[in-house]
Structures are given as structure tokens and as C-alpha cells.
Amino acid sequence: MQRSINILLGSALATIGLTVSAILGIRFATGVTPQLGLEPPFIVLLSCTFLVTALSLARGRVSIMQGKVHMMLFLAWIVTILDEASAPA
């Protein structure tokens, strides 16, 4: 299990590191400012996800209650995505 998590975290770090570097390089080369492209409900959910994840990982151990909070956030993402998909354009 530890090996799997280490591979996951290493891959995520490499992907994020390379993506951010590439976007910044393109920005400086072209002068165009990149945009995240998220609607306000998704920005709120993304901020909440980052906050809850940071609080969960701060102690090094995750309790059942923190896991339930993460599951509720996941369900909120699904509901928001389905709500946005059903909204008229």
C-alpha cells in the first residue's frame, strides 16, 4: 500500500510540476495570461477540497470522520456537475 501511495504522489507531483512549468513558459513566450476556466460553484468546491485535504494531511493520519467529509465533497462535486450539465445554455 505504501509503495502505491508513493507512486501516486510522485506521479501527481511530476505532472503538476511539469504542467505549471509548461504553462508559465508558454505565458512568458506568448504574453497571454492563462485562465483556470472554472465557474464560481466549481471554484468554491475546489477551494473547499484543497482546504479539507490540507487539514486532513496536516496530522499525517486520517480519521473516519475526515474520510466522510471527503466523500461528501465528492458527492457535492457530482451533484454540481450534474446540475451544471442539466442547466439550459
MARVO-825906 format. One line per 2 residues: number of its first residue (from 1); for each residue x, y, z of N, C-alpha, C, O. Coordinates in Angstrom, 1 decimal. Atoms other than C-alpha are relative to their C-alpha. Layout:
BEGIN
NUM> X/Y/Z/X/Y/Z/X/Y/Z/X/Y/Z  ...;
END
This chain:
BEGIN
1> 0.8/-1.2/0.0/0.0/0.0/0.0/0.9/1.3/0.0/0.6/2.2/-0.7  -0.9/-1.1/-0.1/2.8/2.4/0.9/0.7/0.3/-1.4/0.8/1.4/-1.8;
3> -0.6/-0.1/1.3/4.5/1.8/-2.4/-1.0/0.6/-1.0/-0.6/1.5/-1.8  1.0/-0.5/0.9/1.3/2.5/-4.3/-0.2/1.5/0.2/-0.3/2.3/-0.7;
5> 0.2/-1.4/-0.3/0.8/5.8/-2.5/1.2/0.8/-0.4/1.0/2.0/-0.9  -1.2/-0.7/0.4/4.4/6.8/-3.1/0.0/0.2/-1.5/0.4/1.3/-1.9;
7> 0.0/-0.2/1.4/4.0/6.2/-6.8/-1.1/1.0/-0.4/-0.8/1.8/-1.3  1.1/-1.0/0.3/0.7/8.1/-6.9/0.5/1.4/0.3/0.3/2.3/-0.5;
9> -0.5/-1.3/-0.4/2.2/11.1/-5.0/1.1/0.5/-0.9/1.2/1.7/-1.3  -1.1/-0.4/0.9/5.3/11.1/-7.2/-0.5/0.3/-1.4/0.0/1.3/-2.0;
11> 0.6/-0.3/1.3/3.3/11.0/-10.4/-0.8/1.3/0.0/-0.7/2.1/-0.9  0.8/-1.2/-0.1/1.0/13.7/-9.2/0.9/1.2/0.1/0.7/2.3/-0.6;
13> -1.0/-1.1/-0.1/4.0/15.9/-8.2/0.6/0.3/-1.3/0.8/1.5/-1.7  -0.7/-0.1/1.3/5.7/15.3/-11.6/-1.0/0.7/-1.0/-0.6/1.6/-1.7;
15> 1.0/-0.6/0.9/2.5/16.1/-13.5/-0.2/1.4/0.3/-0.2/2.3/-0.6  0.3/-1.4/-0.4/1.7/19.2/-11.6/1.3/0.9/-0.3/1.1/2.0/-0.8;
17> -1.2/-0.8/0.2/5.3/20.4/-11.7/0.3/0.3/-1.5/0.7/1.4/-1.8  -0.3/-0.2/1.4/5.7/19.9/-15.4/-1.1/0.8/-0.7/-0.8/1.7/-1.5;
19> 1.1/-0.7/0.6/2.2/21.3/-16.2/0.2/1.5/0.3/0.1/2.4/-0.5  -0.1/-1.4/-0.4/2.8/24.5/-14.2/1.2/0.6/-0.7/1.1/1.8/-1.2;
21> -1.2/-0.5/0.7/6.3/24.9/-15.7/-0.3/0.3/-1.5/0.1/1.3/-2.0  0.4/-0.2/1.5/4.9/24.5/-19.3/-0.9/1.2/-0.2/-0.7/2.0/-1.1;
23> 1.0/-1.1/0.1/2.0/26.9/-18.7/0.8/1.3/0.2/0.5/2.3/-0.5  -0.8/-1.2/-0.2/4.4/29.5/-17.3/0.9/0.4/-1.1/1.1/1.5/-1.5;
25> -0.9/-0.2/1.2/6.8/29.0/-20.2/-0.8/0.6/-1.1/-0.3/1.5/-1.8  0.8/-0.5/1.1/4.0/29.5/-22.7/-0.4/1.4/0.3/-0.5/2.3/-0.6;
27> 0.5/-1.4/-0.3/2.8/32.6/-20.8/1.1/1.0/-0.3/0.9/2.0/-0.9  -1.1/-0.9/0.2/6.2/34.2/-20.9/0.4/0.1/-1.5/0.8/1.2/-2.0;
29> -0.4/0.0/1.4/6.8/33.2/-24.5/-1.0/0.8/-0.9/-0.7/1.5/-1.8  1.1/-0.7/0.8/3.4/34.5/-25.8/-0.5/1.2/0.6/-1.1/2.0/-0.2;
31> 0.5/-1.2/-0.6/2.5/37.1/-23.3/-1.5/-0.1/0.3/-2.1/0.8/0.8  1.4/0.2/-0.3/-1.0/35.6/-22.9/-0.1/-0.6/1.4/0.6/-1.5/1.8;
33> 0.2/0.5/-1.3/-2.3/35.1/-19.4/-0.9/-1.2/0.0/-2.1/-1.1/-0.5  0.9/1.2/0.0/-3.7/31.6/-18.8/-1.2/0.2/1.0/-1.0/0.9/2.0;
35> 1.1/-0.1/-0.9/-7.1/31.3/-17.1/-0.4/-1.4/0.4/-0.3/-2.4/-0.4  0.4/1.4/-0.5/-8.4/28.4/-15.0/-1.3/-0.5/-0.7/-1.4/-1.7/-0.9;
37> 1.2/0.4/0.8/-11.8/28.4/-16.8/-1.0/-0.7/0.9/-1.7/-1.6/0.3  1.0/0.6/-0.9/-14.0/27.4/-13.8/-1.1/1.0/0.3/-0.8/2.1/0.5;
39> 1.1/-0.8/-0.4/-17.4/28.6/-13.0/0.0/0.2/1.5/0.7/-0.6/2.2  0.0/-0.3/-1.4/-18.0/30.1/-9.5/-0.3/-1.2/0.9/0.4/-1.4/1.9;
41> 0.2/1.1/-0.9/-19.5/26.9/-8.0/1.2/-0.9/0.1/1.5/-1.5/1.2  -1.2/0.9/0.1/-16.5/24.9/-9.1/1.2/0.6/0.7/2.0/-0.2/1.3;
43> -1.1/-0.6/-0.7/-14.1/27.4/-7.7/-0.2/-0.1/1.5/0.8/-0.4/2.2  0.3/0.2/-1.4/-15.8/27.2/-4.3/0.3/-1.5/0.4/0.9/-1.7/1.4;
45> -0.2/1.4/-0.3/-15.7/23.4/-4.4/1.5/-0.3/0.0/2.0/-1.1/0.8  -1.5/0.2/0.1/-12.0/23.4/-5.5/0.7/0.5/1.2/1.6/-0.1/1.8;
47> -0.6/-0.6/-1.2/-11.1/25.7/-2.6/-0.3/-0.8/1.2/0.6/-1.0/2.0  0.3/0.8/-1.1/-13.0/23.6/-0.1/0.8/-1.3/0.0/1.2/-1.8/1.0;
49> -0.8/1.3/0.1/-11.3/20.4/-1.4/1.4/0.2/0.4/2.0/-0.6/1.1  -1.3/-0.3/-0.4/-7.9/22.0/-1.0/0.1/0.2/1.5/1.1/-0.3/2.1;
51> 0.0/-0.3/-1.5/-8.7/23.2/2.5/-0.2/-1.3/0.8/0.6/-1.5/1.7  0.3/1.2/-0.7/-10.1/19.9/3.6/1.2/-1.0/-0.1/1.6/-1.7/0.9;
53> -1.2/0.8/0.2/-7.2/18.0/2.1/1.2/0.4/0.8/1.9/-0.4/1.4  -1.2/-0.5/-0.8/-4.6/20.2/3.8/-0.2/-0.3/1.4/0.7/-0.7/2.1;
55> 0.3/0.3/-1.4/-6.4/19.8/7.1/0.2/-1.5/0.3/0.6/-1.9/1.4  0.0/1.5/-0.2/-6.6/16.0/6.7/1.5/-0.4/0.0/1.9/-1.3/0.8;
57> -1.4/0.5/0.1/-2.9/15.6/5.7/0.9/0.7/1.0/2.1/0.3/1.2  -0.8/-0.7/-1.0/-1.6/18.0/8.4/0.5/-0.9/1.1/1.6/-0.8/1.6;
59> -0.3/0.8/-1.1/-1.7/15.4/11.1/0.8/-1.3/-0.4/1.4/-1.9/0.4  -0.7/1.2/0.5/-0.4/12.5/8.9/-0.9/-1.2/0.1/-0.6/-2.2/-0.5;
61> 1.0/1.1/-0.1/-3.4/10.3/9.8/-1.4/0.6/-0.3/-1.7/1.7/0.0  1.3/-0.5/0.4/-6.9/10.5/8.5/-1.0/-0.9/0.8/-0.9/-2.1/0.8;
63> 1.0/0.7/-0.8/-9.9/9.6/10.7/-1.2/-0.4/-0.9/-1.3/0.1/-2.1  1.2/0.3/0.7/-13.2/8.1/9.6/-0.8/1.2/-0.3/-1.4/1.3/-1.4;
65> 0.8/-1.2/0.2/-14.9/11.4/10.0/0.6/0.9/-1.1/-0.2/1.4/-1.9  -0.6/-0.7/1.1/-12.4/13.1/7.7/-0.2/-0.7/-1.3/-0.4/0.0/-2.3;
67> 0.4/0.7/1.2/-13.0/10.4/5.2/-1.4/0.2/-0.5/-1.7/0.3/-1.7  1.4/-0.3/0.3/-16.7/11.0/5.4/-0.1/1.4/-0.6/-0.9/1.7/-1.5;
69> 0.0/-1.3/0.5/-16.1/14.7/4.8/0.5/0.0/-1.5/-0.1/0.7/-2.3  -0.5/0.1/1.3/-14.1/13.9/1.7/-1.0/-0.7/-0.9/-1.2/-0.3/-2.1;
71> 1.1/0.6/0.8/-16.9/11.6/0.4/-1.1/1.0/-0.2/-1.7/1.0/-1.3  1.0/-1.0/0.2/-19.4/14.4/1.0/0.4/1.0/-1.0/-0.4/1.5/-1.8;
73> -0.5/-0.9/1.0/-17.2/16.7/-1.0/-0.1/-0.6/-1.4/-0.4/0.1/-2.4  0.0/0.7/1.3/-17.0/14.1/-3.8/-1.5/0.0/-0.5/-1.7/0.3/-1.7;
75> 1.4/0.0/0.4/-20.8/13.9/-3.8/-0.5/1.4/-0.4/-1.3/1.6/-1.3  0.4/-1.4/0.4/-21.1/17.7/-3.9/0.6/0.3/-1.4/-0.1/1.0/-2.2;
77> -0.5/-0.2/1.4/-18.8/17.7/-7.0/-0.9/-0.7/-1.0/-1.3/-0.1/-2.0  0.9/0.7/1.0/-21.1/15.1/-8.7/-1.3/0.7/-0.2/-1.7/0.9/-1.3;
79> 1.2/-0.7/0.1/-24.2/17.0/-7.9/0.1/1.3/-0.7/-0.7/1.6/-1.5  -0.3/-1.3/0.7/-22.7/20.3/-9.1/0.2/-0.3/-1.5/-0.3/0.5/-2.3;
81> -0.2/0.3/1.4/-21.5/18.7/-12.3/-1.3/-0.4/-0.7/-1.6/0.1/-1.8  1.3/0.4/0.6/-24.9/17.1/-13.0/-1.0/1.2/-0.1/-1.7/1.3/-1.1;
83> 0.9/-1.2/0.0/-26.7/20.4/-12.1/0.4/0.9/-1.1/-0.4/1.5/-1.8  -0.5/-0.9/1.1/-24.4/22.4/-14.5/-0.4/-0.6/-1.4/-0.6/0.1/-2.3;
85> 0.3/0.6/1.2/-25.0/19.8/-17.2/-1.4/0.1/-0.4/-1.8/0.1/-1.6  1.5/-0.1/0.3/-28.8/20.0/-16.9/-0.5/1.4/-0.2/-1.6/1.6/-0.6;
87> 0.4/-1.4/0.1/-28.9/23.8/-16.9/0.0/0.4/-1.5/0.8/0.0/-2.3  0.1/-0.4/1.4/-30.1/25.4/-20.1/1.2/0.9/-0.4/1.6/1.7/0.4;
89> -1.2/-0.9/0.5/-27.3/27.1/-22.2/-0.4/1.3/-0.4/0.4/2.1/-0.8;
END
